[in-house]
Amino acid sequence: MFSSKAIPMHDKVIKEFIDNTSLHLNKIYAPQVFVQQHRKWLENNTFRIVGLDSFKYGYVTAGVTEAFNEVYRERCYVLDGEYSYHKDIGIPIFNYKDIPFGSRLIISYPFAATGNPHTDWHDILGYCKEKNISIFVDACLAGVSLGKLDLTHSCITHVAFSFSKAFNTGHIRCGVVYTTESHSSPASVTNKHFYLNHSSMLLHLDLMNKFTSDWIFQKYRINQIKLCEEHNLTQSDCVLFGLDNNKRNCLSRLLETLQSCHSQR
């Protein structure tokens, strides 16, 4: 019935909007204008982001996955339960207390395994500050979650967002990575030379203008709660999940069915 994967909602309203949007295949769009619009789009009262103003540099990427290239050349580590892509390319999985001094932790917030903040989040921040460990925050679930992300901690140097979970556009990849670091990086170079998927940027600009960044969460939250009660699951801060012994079960397909039934009444 449930999948352990994080499957985005196939929302009919968003799909119809995408299907009816004209793609300007030969139009070039300035990445920094896109980033400025994205900063504004992130503002909502459902998932509050504090301290993003201190992240002076922002670059368009092909989703969060490409954004990891900003730091993969460093000594990177991830925690158990993290996005499996890291493991697949050889990034080691450590207990956070074993991560070496001066290295890099990549961590999702909300955490990939549960859709909630990692249970040790505050201890992790303290340890990383003490051990001079830089943090890259993967916020790909921000657009479908409830919560607050505080980026004011000095050890956090990067935060990346994508649209794939909010708009089911993982096949038309687009995202933004923000950083406090001014040195040259893969994303800064591709943005400087406009080596980007401009059609995808234009589509996601239209989507941002049409739908708020918490639109999916607000639409499906009540049904998420109902499904969790019905199946004896604990509701996650991420609207896509219900938790069974703190392990995620993806509710997307049932949420779609339930929403469809309500719409037909």
C-alpha positions as CSV (number, residue, x, y, z in Angstrom):
1,M,0.0,0.0,0.0
2,F,2.8,2.4,1.0
3,S,6.1,3.2,-0.6
4,S,9.3,4.1,1.3
5,K,10.2,6.5,-1.5
6,A,9.4,10.2,-1.4
7,I,6.9,10.4,-4.2
8,P,5.6,13.8,-5.1
9,M,1.9,14.5,-5.4
10,H,0.5,14.3,-8.9
11,D,-1.8,17.2,-8.3
12,K,-4.3,17.7,-11.1
13,V,-4.4,21.5,-10.8
14,I,-0.7,21.9,-11.1
15,K,-0.5,19.3,-14.0
16,E,-3.2,21.1,-15.9
17,F,-1.4,24.4,-15.4
18,I,1.9,22.9,-16.7
19,D,0.1,21.3,-19.7
20,N,-1.3,24.6,-20.7
21,T,1.9,26.6,-20.2
22,S,3.7,27.6,-23.4
23,L,7.4,26.9,-23.3
24,H,9.6,29.5,-24.9
25,L,12.4,27.3,-26.1
26,N,14.5,30.1,-27.5
27,K,14.1,32.6,-24.7
28,I,17.1,33.3,-22.4
29,Y,16.4,34.3,-18.8
30,A,18.7,35.9,-16.3
31,P,19.5,33.5,-13.4
32,Q,19.8,36.2,-10.8
33,V,16.3,37.5,-11.6
34,F,15.1,33.9,-11.1
35,V,16.9,33.7,-7.8
36,Q,15.4,37.0,-6.6
37,Q,11.9,35.7,-7.4
38,H,12.7,32.4,-5.6
39,R,13.7,34.2,-2.4
40,K,10.3,36.0,-2.4
41,W,8.5,32.8,-3.2
42,L,10.0,30.9,-0.3
43,E,8.3,33.3,2.2
44,N,5.3,31.7,3.9
45,N,4.0,31.0,7.4
46,T,3.9,27.2,7.0
47,F,7.7,26.6,6.6
48,R,9.5,29.6,7.8
49,I,13.1,30.2,6.8
50,V,15.2,32.4,9.0
51,G,18.5,33.9,8.1
52,L,18.5,33.4,4.3
53,D,19.3,37.1,3.8
54,S,22.8,36.3,5.1
55,F,23.3,33.9,2.1
56,K,24.4,36.5,-0.3
57,Y,25.1,34.2,-3.3
58,G,22.3,32.3,-5.0
59,Y,22.6,30.1,-8.2
60,V,20.1,28.2,-10.3
61,T,20.8,24.5,-10.4
62,A,19.3,21.3,-11.9
63,G,17.6,20.6,-8.6
64,V,19.2,19.9,-5.2
65,T,21.1,16.9,-6.6
66,E,23.2,19.0,-8.9
67,A,23.7,21.5,-6.0
68,F,25.7,18.9,-4.1
69,N,28.5,19.4,-6.7
70,E,29.2,22.6,-4.8
71,V,30.8,20.7,-2.0
72,Y,31.4,17.1,-3.2
73,R,35.1,18.0,-3.8
74,E,35.4,18.4,0.0
75,R,35.5,15.6,2.6
76,C,31.8,15.0,2.8
77,Y,29.8,12.8,5.2
78,V,26.1,12.0,5.6
79,L,24.0,10.4,8.3
80,D,22.1,7.1,8.3
81,G,18.7,7.5,6.7
82,E,19.9,10.3,4.3
83,Y,19.1,10.6,0.6
84,S,20.4,7.4,-1.0
85,Y,22.1,9.3,-3.9
86,H,25.0,10.1,-1.6
87,K,25.6,6.5,-0.8
88,D,25.3,5.5,-4.4
89,I,28.2,7.8,-5.4
90,G,30.4,6.8,-2.4
91,I,29.8,9.4,0.3
92,P,30.4,7.7,3.6
93,I,27.7,7.3,6.3
94,F,28.9,8.3,9.8
95,N,27.5,8.9,13.2
96,Y,27.7,12.7,13.5
97,K,30.0,12.4,16.5
98,D,32.5,10.6,14.4
99,I,32.7,13.1,11.6
100,P,36.3,14.5,11.4
101,F,37.3,18.0,12.3
102,G,37.2,20.5,9.5
103,S,35.1,18.3,7.1
104,R,31.6,18.7,5.6
105,L,28.2,17.3,6.7
106,I,25.4,17.2,4.1
107,I,22.1,16.9,5.9
108,S,18.5,17.2,4.8
109,Y,16.1,19.5,6.7
110,P,13.4,18.2,7.1
111,F,15.3,14.9,7.4
112,A,14.8,12.5,4.5
113,A,14.0,9.5,6.7
114,T,11.1,11.0,8.5
115,G,10.1,14.4,7.1
116,N,10.8,15.9,10.5
117,P,13.9,17.7,11.7
118,H,16.6,15.1,12.6
119,T,16.1,14.1,16.3
120,D,19.7,15.3,17.1
121,W,19.5,18.5,15.0
122,H,20.5,20.9,17.8
123,D,23.3,18.6,19.0
124,I,24.5,18.2,15.5
125,L,24.7,22.0,15.1
126,G,26.7,22.3,18.4
127,Y,29.1,19.5,17.4
128,C,29.7,20.9,14.0
129,K,30.4,24.4,15.4
130,E,32.8,22.9,17.9
131,K,34.7,20.8,15.3
132,N,34.7,23.4,12.5
133,I,32.5,21.2,10.3
134,S,30.7,23.0,7.6
135,I,27.0,22.1,6.9
136,F,25.2,21.9,3.6
137,V,21.4,21.8,4.2
138,D,19.3,19.9,1.6
139,A,15.9,21.6,1.9
140,C,14.2,19.7,-0.9
141,L,11.2,18.9,1.3
142,A,10.6,22.5,2.4
143,G,7.8,23.1,-0.1
144,V,5.7,20.2,1.3
145,S,6.4,20.6,5.0
146,L,5.6,22.4,8.2
147,G,8.3,23.9,10.2
148,K,11.1,26.4,10.7
149,L,14.6,26.3,9.3
150,D,17.1,28.6,11.1
151,L,20.1,29.3,8.9
152,T,21.7,31.8,11.3
153,H,24.2,29.2,12.6
154,S,27.7,30.0,11.5
155,C,28.5,26.4,10.5
156,I,25.8,26.4,7.8
157,T,27.3,27.6,4.6
158,H,24.9,26.2,1.9
159,V,21.2,25.6,1.6
160,A,19.6,24.1,-1.5
161,F,16.0,24.0,-2.7
162,S,14.2,22.2,-5.5
163,F,10.7,22.3,-7.0
164,S,10.3,18.5,-7.7
165,K,8.3,17.7,-4.5
166,A,6.1,20.8,-4.7
167,F,5.3,20.6,-8.4
168,N,6.2,17.1,-9.4
169,T,8.8,18.4,-11.9
170,G,11.7,16.2,-11.1
171,H,11.9,15.4,-14.8
172,I,12.2,19.1,-15.6
173,R,14.9,19.7,-13.1
174,C,15.3,23.1,-11.4
175,G,16.4,24.4,-8.1
176,V,18.4,27.1,-6.3
177,V,21.4,26.8,-4.0
178,Y,22.3,29.6,-1.7
179,T,25.7,30.1,0.0
180,T,27.6,32.5,2.2
181,E,30.9,31.6,0.3
182,S,32.1,33.9,-2.4
183,H,34.6,31.7,-4.1
184,S,34.1,30.2,-7.6
185,S,32.0,27.0,-7.7
186,P,30.4,24.8,-10.4
187,A,27.0,26.6,-10.0
188,S,28.6,30.1,-10.0
189,V,30.3,29.3,-13.3
190,T,27.3,27.8,-15.0
191,N,25.2,30.8,-13.9
192,K,27.9,33.3,-15.0
193,H,27.9,31.8,-18.5
194,F,24.1,31.2,-18.6
195,Y,24.7,27.4,-19.1
196,L,21.3,26.6,-17.8
197,N,18.0,25.1,-18.8
198,H,16.2,28.3,-19.5
199,S,12.9,26.6,-20.6
200,S,12.8,25.0,-17.2
201,M,13.5,28.3,-15.5
202,L,10.7,30.0,-17.3
203,L,8.2,27.2,-16.5
204,H,9.1,27.3,-12.8
205,L,8.9,31.1,-12.8
206,D,5.3,30.7,-14.1
207,L,4.6,28.1,-11.4
208,M,6.0,30.4,-8.7
209,N,3.8,33.2,-9.9
210,K,0.7,30.9,-9.8
211,F,1.2,28.8,-6.7
212,T,2.6,29.7,-3.3
213,S,5.5,27.7,-1.8
214,D,3.2,26.0,0.7
215,W,0.3,25.3,-1.7
216,I,0.6,21.5,-1.7
217,F,1.0,21.4,2.1
218,Q,-2.1,23.5,2.7
219,K,-4.2,21.5,0.2
220,Y,-3.4,18.1,1.5
221,R,-2.6,18.5,5.2
222,I,-6.1,17.7,6.6
223,N,-6.3,14.5,4.5
224,Q,-2.8,13.5,5.6
225,I,-3.9,13.7,9.2
226,K,-7.0,11.6,8.4
227,L,-5.0,8.9,6.6
228,C,-2.5,8.7,9.5
229,E,-5.3,8.2,12.0
230,E,-6.9,5.6,9.7
231,H,-3.7,3.6,9.3
232,N,-2.3,4.1,12.8
233,L,0.6,6.2,11.6
234,T,2.2,9.2,13.1
235,Q,1.8,12.3,11.0
236,S,5.1,13.7,9.7
237,D,5.8,17.4,9.3
238,C,6.1,16.5,5.6
239,V,2.7,16.2,4.1
240,L,3.8,13.3,1.9
241,F,4.6,10.9,4.9
242,G,3.1,9.0,7.7
243,L,5.5,7.4,10.2
244,D,5.5,3.8,11.4
245,N,8.1,3.4,14.2
246,N,9.7,6.6,12.9
247,K,10.1,5.2,9.4
248,R,8.4,7.0,6.6
249,N,5.5,5.7,4.6
250,C,4.7,7.7,1.5
251,L,1.0,8.7,1.4
252,S,1.0,10.4,-2.0
253,R,-1.1,8.0,-4.0
254,L,-3.7,7.7,-1.2
255,L,-3.8,11.4,-0.8
256,E,-4.4,11.8,-4.5
257,T,-7.3,9.3,-4.4
258,L,-8.9,10.9,-1.4
259,Q,-8.6,14.4,-2.9
260,S,-10.1,13.2,-6.2
261,C,-13.1,11.6,-4.3
262,H,-13.7,14.9,-2.5
263,S,-13.5,16.9,-5.8
264,Q,-16.2,14.7,-7.4
265,R,-18.7,15.3,-4.6
